[in-house]
Amino acid sequence: MCSLSNAPVRSEPSDKAELVTQLFFGECYQVLQTEGNWLQIQIAADNYLGWIDFKQHFAVTYDYFLEWKATPHPRSLDIVQTVSSASSVTPVLIGSLLPFFDGITLRVGHEKLVYNGRASNLNTEYRPAFLTKIANTFLKAPYVWGGKSIFGIDCSGFTQQVMGICGLQLPRDAWQQVALGEEVHFVSQSQVGDIAFFENAEGRIIHVGILLENQQIIHAHGEVRIDQLDHYGIYNHQRKRYSHKLRLIKRLFPAG
């Protein structure tokens, strides 16, 4: 389990290896193998594979892991908040899981911790206004390949985090996310919360963003920003050119 605010997950067992994603506080994973001081893990929520430093590993029992997998967990809504015990204070970021949260305390392994911030409501139906508010919270977050944090995030990490806070777990990468949902055939028919995917010259999915009102799209490109979307792609008004070619739009939430 990740008991830190976040931990880097790398492509190979080395500090020099590519960052492929991040673990956030409250996320569980299984250890597949060890190599020196590194553990190869599979993240429970999205089945993503990577390597973490053994010093950032926090073991929980298999019973706890099974209970964690079977239980929905709210997420932190504050940009930065803390969880605390009598002996420690741990920072947590927006999107962090709050395992077995009862409104005051959460449980990490056998330890109970106190959380005083805002948390998502698991019993609330999808609301476009809430999704827009959460997505806008990430505005100006810098682009970092493999990042999922408001302090550094990539395009698919952004969609995964926003949708996760809104109650929908997505796969990690854009090429995996595109397999979900129902296709929206025209940009003019899009609604808040639809996901737009973009391709390169070879037809490979290379970018993803979230639709807002009035055919605007919020996405991580240099920073989390809002641009205009049309049938061709994303138009960057600052640079007076298209930055991404539209492949298709998918709807993951019910039509409003």
Secondary structure, 3 states (H helix, E strand, C coil): CCCCCEEEEECCCCCCCCEEEEEECCCCEEEEEEECCEEEEEECCCCCEEEEEHHHCCCCCHHHHHHHHHCCCCEECCCEEEEECCCCEEEEECCCECCCCCCCEEEECCEEEEECCCECCCCCCCCHHHHHHHHHHCCCCEECCCCEECCEECHHHHHHHHHHHCCCCCCCCHHHHCCCCEEECCHHHCCCCCEEEEECCCCCEEEEEEECHHHEEEEECCEEEEEEECCCEEEECCCCEEEEEEEEEEECCCCC
